Amino acid sequence: MSGYVSQVVTHLRRQTQRVIVGQEAVIDQILICLLAEGHGLLEGVPGTAKTLMVKTLARVLGAGFSRIQFTPDLMAADITGTNVFNLGLSEFSLRKGPIFTDLLLADEINRTPPKTQAALLEAMEERQVTIDGDTYPLPDLFLVLATQNPIEYEGTYPLPEAQLDRFLLKINISYPSAEEEQQVLANWQSGFNSRHLETINLDVLKDAAIIPHCRRLVRQVAVEPGIQHYIVSLVRETREHSGLLWGASPRAAVSMLLASKALAAMRGRDFVTPDDVRDIVHPTLRHRVLLHSESEIEGLTPENILDEILLKVEIPR
């Protein structure tokens, strides 16, 4: 069952890596979001191929792609769309916004005010959009991959906790290694141009039903009661840790469950192991916990706290 998912993931990974050099862990975490029907928040400095990664995946999937550049003057209607009066027909008709797509890249999402950020909440949680009282469903494949810059805070609006909690994973993107960066230059010297992906002969998925089928298989992955207890123990420990002002919510536990199932399927198994859970702890929890001011003064990060929790909570046999 899960061997099929693993084969599909291997194909997607290989095709994406024909364009993206390195960043294997980032690509895998994006694929976890895709399979677990969750959304991803990508954080990294400019120039680390965040946009190119999403565009490439959309092309390999044969899926629709939209990019929204979030700015301080962006309005909610610019995202969802609006009703426009048609003089010829003497009636209003819906002009759909860019959110009506399969893969939505919300670029620099923290550069727009909370009111506009909130326009994504209903879409991310309910996979629908309400415009002037009417509700419109979004495509079944709908996935939001948002980006933000971790080093520039002027003119930004921190994401509200309610919206952060809607992201299945927070995916940190680091600089490439020296060898990977040299390979990037070699690719460009050989004629590669990220603005012309159509010139790269990517092997696109032939059947639009493949990803929905993989998602159904992921939902069938078994999670034994002992593993479920392990997930709950990890999440509850974040609420007890002295270095945290508040810990992760029950939605975080559900996110860990779903992401662990997707990771297990990607690894060719139809059951979750403790290693699957441990490998997903940081991306599922790092954006759902808040440090005490004393912890920040001491130089601690959510990663440090989560490492302590992983050492403290007993691993099920």
C-alpha positions in Angstrom: 0.0 0.0 0.0 2.5 2.6 1.2 5.1 1.3 -1.3 3.0 3.1 -4.0 3.2 6.4 -2.0 7.0 5.9 -1.7 7.3 5.4 -5.5 5.3 8.6 -6.3 7.3 10.6 -3.8 10.6 9.3 -5.3 9.4 10.5 -8.7 8.4 13.9 -7.4 11.6 14.3 -5.4 13.8 13.3 -8.4 12.1 15.6 -10.8 12.2 18.6 -8.4 15.9 18.0 -7.8 16.5 18.4 -11.5 15.9 22.1 -10.9 16.7 22.5 -7.1 20.2 21.7 -6.0 20.3 20.2 -2.4 17.6 21.1 0.1 16.5 17.5 0.3 15.0 17.9 3.8 13.0 21.0 2.7 11.6 19.2 -0.4 10.6 16.2 1.7 8.8 18.4 4.2 6.9 20.2 1.4 5.9 16.7 0.1 4.7 15.8 3.7 2.4 18.9 3.5 1.1 17.8 0.1 0.3 14.3 1.3 -1.1 15.2 4.7 -3.3 17.9 3.2 -1.6 20.6 5.4 0.0 23.9 4.6 3.6 24.9 4.9 5.4 28.1 6.2 8.8 28.4 4.5 11.3 30.6 6.4 14.6 31.5 4.8 16.7 34.4 3.6 16.1 35.8 0.1 17.7 33.8 -2.7 17.4 30.3 -1.3 15.0 29.1 -4.0 11.8 29.1 -2.0 9.7 30.4 -4.9 11.5 28.2 -7.5 10.9 25.2 -5.3 7.1 25.7 -5.3 6.9 26.6 -9.0 8.8 23.4 -9.9 6.6 21.2 -7.7 3.5 22.6 -9.3 4.9 21.9 -12.8 5.9 18.4 -11.9 2.4 17.8 -10.5 0.8 19.3 -13.5 -1.1 21.5 -11.1 -2.4 25.0 -11.1 -0.1 27.6 -9.6 -0.6 31.2 -8.3 1.7 33.5 -6.6 0.6 36.4 -4.4 3.2 39.0 -3.4 2.0 40.2 0.0 2.4 43.9 0.6 1.1 46.4 3.2 -1.6 47.7 0.8 -2.9 44.3 -0.3 -6.6 43.9 0.3 -8.5 40.7 1.1 -10.4 41.0 -2.2 -7.1 40.9 -4.0 -6.7 37.4 -2.7 -10.2 35.9 -2.8 -11.7 37.9 -5.6 -14.8 40.0 -5.8 -18.2 40.4 -7.5 -18.2 42.7 -10.5 -21.3 44.2 -12.0 -21.7 43.2 -15.7 -23.5 46.0 -17.5 -24.4 43.8 -20.5 -26.2 41.2 -18.3 -27.3 43.7 -15.6 -26.0 41.3 -12.9 -23.0 40.6 -10.7 -20.5 38.0 -11.6 -17.6 36.6 -9.6 -14.2 37.5 -10.6 -12.1 34.9 -8.9 -8.9 35.8 -7.1 -5.6 34.0 -7.3 -6.6 31.8 -4.3 -8.6 29.6 -6.6 -5.7 27.4 -7.6 -4.0 24.1 -6.6 -0.7 25.4 -5.2 -0.7 28.9 -3.8 2.6 30.7 -3.0 1.9 33.4 -0.4 5.2 35.3 -0.8 6.4 37.3 2.2 3.1 36.7 4.0 4.2 38.8 7.0 4.3 42.0 4.9 0.6 42.5 4.9 -1.7 43.5 7.8 -3.5 40.9 10.0 -6.9 41.8 8.4 -5.6 40.7 5.0 -3.7 37.7 6.4 -7.0 36.6 7.9 -8.4 36.3 4.4 -6.4 33.0 4.2 -7.8 31.5 7.4 -11.0 30.2 6.0 -9.4 29.0 2.9 -6.6 27.1 4.8 -8.9 25.5 7.3 -12.2 24.9 5.4 -10.8 24.9 1.8 -13.5 27.3 0.8 -13.9 31.1 0.3 -16.9 33.3 1.3 -17.4 36.3 -0.9 -20.4 38.6 -0.2 -22.1 35.9 1.7 -21.7 33.2 -0.9 -19.4 30.2 -0.3 -17.2 28.8 -3.1 -15.2 25.6 -2.8 -11.5 25.5 -3.6 -9.8 22.8 -5.7 -9.3 19.4 -3.9 -5.5 19.7 -4.2 -5.4 23.2 -2.7 -2.2 23.8 -0.8 -0.8 27.1 0.7 3.0 27.4 0.8 3.8 30.8 2.5 7.2 32.3 2.8 8.7 34.8 5.2 12.1 36.4 5.7 13.6 35.7 9.1 16.1 38.6 9.2 14.1 41.7 8.1 11.4 43.0 10.5 10.9 46.6 9.3 7.5 46.9 7.7 6.3 43.4 8.7 3.3 42.2 10.7 4.0 39.0 12.8 1.5 36.3 11.9 -1.2 35.9 14.5 -1.0 32.7 16.6 -4.3 31.5 15.2 -2.9 31.6 11.7 0.5 30.1 12.6 -1.4 27.2 14.1 -3.0 26.6 10.7 0.3 25.7 9.2 1.1 22.0 9.4 4.8 22.6 9.3 7.2 25.5 9.6 10.0 24.6 7.2 13.4 26.3 7.9 15.5 26.8 4.7 19.3 27.2 5.3 22.1 28.2 2.9 23.4 25.5 0.6 26.7 23.8 1.2 29.8 25.0 -0.7 29.5 22.0 -3.1 25.8 22.7 -3.7 26.4 26.4 -4.4 29.2 25.5 -6.9 26.7 23.2 -8.6 24.2 26.0 -8.8 26.7 28.2 -10.6 27.7 25.3 -12.9 24.1 24.8 -13.9 23.6 28.4 -14.8 26.9 28.4 -16.7 25.6 25.4 -18.7 22.4 27.3 -19.7 20.0 26.7 -16.9 17.6 29.6 -16.3 15.0 29.5 -13.5 12.7 31.9 -15.5 12.3 29.3 -18.3 11.3 26.1 -16.5 9.4 25.0 -19.7 12.8 24.4 -21.3 13.5 21.6 -18.8 12.0 18.3 -19.8 10.3 17.5 -16.5 8.4 14.2 -16.3 5.0 15.5 -15.2 2.5 13.2 -13.4 0.2 11.8 -16.1 -2.9 11.2 -13.9 -4.5 14.0 -11.8 -5.9 11.2 -9.5 -2.5 10.1 -8.3 -2.1 12.6 -5.4 -5.7 12.1 -4.1 -5.1 8.4 -4.2 -1.8 8.8 -2.2 -3.6 11.0 0.3 -6.2 8.2 0.9 -3.4 5.7 1.4 -1.7 8.0 3.9 -5.0 8.3 5.9 -4.9 4.4 6.2 -1.4 4.3 7.8 -1.7 2.6 11.2 -0.7 4.5 14.4 -0.6 2.2 17.4 -2.0 3.4 20.8 1.6 3.6 22.2 2.6 5.9 19.4 -0.5 8.0 19.9 0.4 8.3 23.6 3.9 9.3 22.7 2.6 12.1 20.5 0.3 13.4 23.3 3.1 13.2 25.8 5.4 15.3 23.7 2.8 17.9 23.1 1.7 18.1 26.7 5.3 18.4 27.9 5.5 21.7 25.9 2.8 23.1 28.2 4.8 22.1 31.3 8.3 23.2 30.3 9.5 26.1 32.4 11.2 27.8 29.4 7.9 28.2 27.5 5.3 30.8 28.1 2.7 28.5 26.5 2.9 25.2 24.7 1.4 23.6 21.7 -2.4 23.1 21.2 -4.4 19.9 20.6 -4.3 20.8 16.9 -0.5 20.4 17.1 -0.9 16.8 18.3 -3.2 16.1 15.3 -0.6 17.8 13.0 2.1 15.5 14.4 -0.1 12.5 13.8 -0.9 13.4 10.2 2.7 14.4 9.4 4.0 11.2 10.9 1.6 9.1 8.8 2.7 10.9 5.7 6.4 10.5 6.6 5.9 6.7 7.3 4.2 6.3 3.9 7.0 8.2 2.1 9.4 5.7 3.7 7.4 2.8 2.4 5.6 1.7 5.5 1.9 1.4 6.4 2.6 2.0 10.1 4.2 4.8 12.1 7.3 4.3 14.3 8.7 6.5 17.1 11.4 7.7 14.7 8.8 9.1 12.3 7.3 11.1 15.2 10.7 12.3 16.4 11.8 13.4 12.9 8.7 15.5 12.6 8.7 17.2 16.1 10.7 20.3 15.2 8.8 21.4 12.0 5.4 20.7 13.6 6.0 22.4 16.9 8.6 25.1 16.4 6.0 27.7 15.4 3.4 26.6 18.0 5.3 27.3 21.2 6.2 30.7 22.7 9.4 31.3 24.8 9.5 33.0 28.1 11.3 36.3 27.9 13.9 34.9 30.3 14.6 32.0 27.9 15.1 34.5 25.0 17.5 36.5 27.1 19.5 33.3 27.8 19.7 32.7 24.1 17.4 29.7 24.0 15.4 28.9 20.9 12.3 26.7 20.4 14.7 24.1 18.9 16.7 23.9 22.1 13.5 23.4 24.2 12.2 20.7 21.8 15.5 18.9 22.0 15.2 18.8 25.8 11.6 17.5 25.6 12.7 14.7 23.1 15.3 13.6 25.6 12.9 13.7 28.6 9.8 11.9 27.1 10.3 8.1 27.1 10.3 6.5 23.7 7.8 3.7 23.3 9.1 0.3 22.5 
